[in-house]
Amino acid sequence: TERYPRKTTDIGNEVLNVKGLCRGDSLRDISFSVKAGEIVGVAGLMGAGRTELARAIFGIDPLDKGTISVDKAEQRIRSCQDAIQAGIGLITEDRKHQGLVLPMSVGDNISLAVLGELSKGSFISGKRRMELIHKQIDDLKIKTPSEAQIVRNLSGGNQQKVVIAKWLSTKPRVLIMDEPTRGVDIGAKVEIYNIMNMLAASGVAILMISSELPEVLGMSDRILVMCRGRVATELAREEATQEKIMAYAAGGN
C-alpha cells in the first residue's frame, strides 16, 4: 500500500469511449470505456497491441474503422492535433525520443503543447508562459535549479514529471500513460503514482499501459488484458491476480 498508494476516488460519468477499433492485425475490434476519476490499466505481453492502441487513439496511426468519443461526443481524430483538441493527452513509453526535446529547457518542454493558447497573434505572452511553467514545477515538485535547466540534465524521474507537466498544461479530459514509471527509481515512481491519484481526484480519465503487473494491480480500478490485438478480458480490481492476467495474456481465453 505504500508502494502503490491508490486512493479511493469517486468515479464519475463516462469520459472516453472507444468502439470497434481496428487497424490491420495489431488492433482487432477493441471496445472499452474509461470514466472520470478512473484508472483503467492495460496489461498484455509484448506485441499484444497495447502501444498500438495508444497510438491509434491519439491519432498517430490511422484506423481502419471504429469510433472514439470524449464526453459522449464522437471525435474525428486524424492527427495528434485532433486528439489534443478533443481533450486527449499521451505520455509515450519512450520519453527521451518521443516525449521530450532533450536539448531544450524544462520550461520550453512544459509549454510546448500550449504555445497557441499562450500566444496573441505572432507573439507569446511571456508572463502567462512563466506562470504556467512555475505552477507545473511547483504542483509536480519537479526538482530543477530553474525552468532554464536543459531537460536532459535532469534525473529520469524528473524528466518524466516534465512530460506529465507538458500534458497537464493542455488540461486533458483523458490521459493515456504508456509505461509511466519505466526507467525511474522507486521514490520517483511513488511520486508519479501520487500525481496519478491527484489527476483522478480532479476527474481526469486515465488509461495506464504497463508491463509491470504489480503496478497494474496496485493502481488500476479495472484492468483490460490484451492478447494478439484483442481485449481478451476485463477484470475488476478485486478479482484480478497476476495469475489470471498472465493466463489471459498468454492464451486470450
Secondary structure, DSSP 4 states (H G I P E B T S, - for coil): --SS-PPP----SEEEEEEEEEETTTEEEEEEEEETT-EEEEEE-TTSSHHHHHHHHTTSS--SEEEEEETTEEE---SHHHHHHTTEEEE-S-IIIII--TTSBHHHHHHGGGTTTTEETTEE-HHHHHHHHHHHHHHTT---S-TTSBGGGS-HHHHHHHHHHHHHTT--SEEEEESTTTT--HHHHHHHHHHHHHHHHTT-EEEEE-S-HHHHHHH-SEEEEEETTEEEEEEETTT--HHHHHHHHHH--
